[in-house]
Amino acid sequence: MLVRKLALGALLVACTAAPAPAQQYHVVKTFTLGGDGGWDYLALDTRDRRLFIARGDHDMVVNPATGAVVGEIPGLNRAHGVAFDYATNHGFATSGEDSTVTMFDLRSLKVLTRTHAAEDDDGILFDPATGRIFTMNGDAGSASVIDGRTGRLLGTIPLTGKPEFGVSAGNGKVYINIADKSEMDEIDARTMKVTRSWSLAPCEGPSGLAMDTRTMRLFSGCRSGVMAVSDARAGRLVTTVPIGRGVDACRFDPATRLAFASNGDGTLTVIHEDAPDRFHVVANAPTGRGARTMELDPRTHTVYTVTARFEPEPPAQPGQRRRFPGIVPGTFELLVLQR
């Protein structure tokens, strides 16, 4: 009898010590948004509960609770990212083909001004410590700095290579993935200078980036199929964790201690931060082919990603580069994932 009680107690302990329900992330809703062309980054306006989705020549603004399209930011040319400055009620959208940043009124979505940044401005972020906007300019190998209040260009920071995405630590430091060098650049947001760089090897092609500002851990999604975790205080790589292929965005949820990587192969990799230097994969949730970008709602812990249906892949031709399949018109959709 004592053995049976001990066994039952051990079973109860094992059940209570089971992994958090992160592995239960799954698609709970799908909204068809339609429209032509591809897409890039997603950004959630946490104040007014609207999701901004880059769609080529505009940013589509969606109510993520209903899937209704509620507005747009027009006049873009190869739209990439959106950042928000709630103190000034301004939003900022990058336009990579003409190297501009559009500043708009965050309530009305009215375009206020356009500022020239640098060639191939792509990712964008807001730094609350300085009230400045930073753009990651891929082909130019730089970051442009814009005043969040006026939209005026304050300067351009030469980086150590071609940047992809960046994050603000909230303490006056900005961190940027350098894709062609597989490095991380640290920027002083006030002096607008690179203060440190370190290698992310064996990561190759770091793209998406997220941060746990409590432990100062950076999560770089790498095209080589790993997430590279860095210690921002020490300026060094901590470890790598396997993820899916074709990643283009990462997020971190401070409440659940979960890091996410959205992968073009049709998976959402969910990683738990067990300790500042210890992590494990708890799920590779199915999404859809092409769902390589994402956004996280930290209040509800909901994950959003987008994709579409694709035409059959064109047959390979000898001596020619691979051609990617086209998008079936009208099939662009928003996927909502919850636990």
Order of alpha helices (4+ residues) and beta strands (2+ residues): alpha-beta-beta-beta-beta-beta-beta-beta-beta-beta-beta-beta-beta-beta-beta-beta-beta-beta-beta-beta-beta-beta-beta-beta-beta-beta-beta-beta-beta
